[in-house]
């Protein structure tokens, strides 16, 4: 396949099919280089045509807590009292700027995820 800019949905589908065929090609081979290039082109096309909004802040916090094996009491050490954690996770209280900073610093949740409306 001649690799080029993906302009249409058909180009995108062909690139996905070709990548599927050569996905396991060895690095630094002709097909391996083609696979790397296709990944970049596909990613660019998807970012342009299928943008993903940042996750909901509360879902991002819950997901990170699950990843890190945290409980509410652990989160209370980051954002305040345990009752405040419950209010935040139940969407009864909004995150403050201080909470957002602490969550970003301690849990490495991106600011853009924490600052979206919910």
HUVENHU-V318342 format. One record per pair of residues at least 24 apart in sequence whose C-alpha atoms are under 8 Angstrom apart, sorted by the first residue. I is the first residue (numbers start at 0). J is the second residue. Records with the same first field share a line. If there is no record, write none. Layout:
# HUVENHU-V318342
I = J + J
This chain:
# HUVENHU-V318342
2 = 33 + 36 + 37
4 = 40
5 = 40 + 41 + 44
6 = 44
11 = 41 + 44
14 = 41
15 = 41
53 = 111 + 112 + 115
54 = 112
55 = 112 + 113 + 115 + 116 + 117
56 = 112 + 113 + 114 + 115 + 116 + 117
57 = 87 + 88 + 90 + 113 + 117
59 = 108 + 112 + 113
60 = 108
61 = 88
63 = 106 + 108
77 = 101 + 102 + 105
78 = 102
